[in-house]
Amino acid sequence: MKIQKLELEFQEFEKNEDPGEHIKEMIQYAKEATKTAYAPYSLFKVGASVRLSNGEIIKGSNQENVAYPSGLCAERVALYAASSQYPYEEVESIAVTVDHHFDSEDEVFSPCGACRQVMAEIEAKSGKELEIIVHAPNGITRIFKGITQLLPFSFNNAGLNKLNK
């Protein structure tokens, strides 16, 4: 038996630190997207913004449903909208933020597993690392280069195409 270790690397900016104009713009679009969230059950409004290779920015927000599995996260709404509206453009970055009314503003959240898997597919499709920006209500911003920093053992298509032959 071997014990293996994983290292996680990301940049973290405190509330008063400047992550740069590009990052601030992405966060601002994600914040705007939280205003269109439909979250009557969780009250956890999530907004996402996706920057494409042509410079276009697409927004998405979480959309809940009384039948919980029928809802969709903001990240997937934005990524799928970008893919359907601009099928030949590559996704360069995604920013995610939340607007909630919980007692604690301290927590930093991150995308769910399903959203991470969709990001892995988007990244595999383009062959380029995706920039993932996570902005918390307390002002902390984390920037990840590539989905492997959030999903090191993603499901991929390595063996699937062989099944179709």
Secondary structure, DSSP 4 states (H G I P E B T S, - for coil): ----------EEE-TTS---HHHHHHHHHHHHHHTT-B-TTT--EEEEEEEETTS-EEEEE-B--SSGGG-B-HHHHHHHHHHHH-TTSPEEEEEEEEE---S---------HHHHHHHHHHHHHHTSPPEEEEE-TTS-EEEEESGGGT-TT---STTHHHHT-
